[in-house]
Amino acid sequence: MAGVVNRSVGMMDDAYFVGRKAILDWVNSLCQLKLPKIEETASGAVACQVMDALFPGKVPMAKVNWSAKTDYEFVANYKVLQSVFSKLKIDRAIEVDRLIRARYQDNLEFMQWLKKFFEDNYSSVVEEY
């Protein structure tokens, strides 16, 4: 696997001007889900699945709790995600304490960043395959 494209994405980047509907359409299509609201990504499970789609076999999906309902279960999912980020040398801090509150803006911004990261890396992963 070639290096991960890990460029800095500032708040004025086009990535942060992608709307809620576009993010939901993308994640629902990619992960074969039917999420009606961005806030439903707060458990971290969706982010783990997106990373698994991008880097198959790198995310221990058996450790991801899809039925997580409580903060501590969400935190466990984000620990899985953070370990994958560390393994792949992705320089991105995950603001777990903000994301697990399931607030729209925090989760939208993280999903916007994740979509941009996916798009930046998807073509290089497919080309290697």
Secondary structure, 3 states (H helix, E strand, C coil): CCCCCCCCCCCCCHHHHCCHHHHHHHHHHHHCCCCCCHHHHCCCHHHHHHHHHHCCCCCCHHHCCCCCCCHHHHHHHHHHHHHHHHHCCCCCCCCHHHHCCCCHHHHHHHHHHHHHHHHHHHHHHHHHC
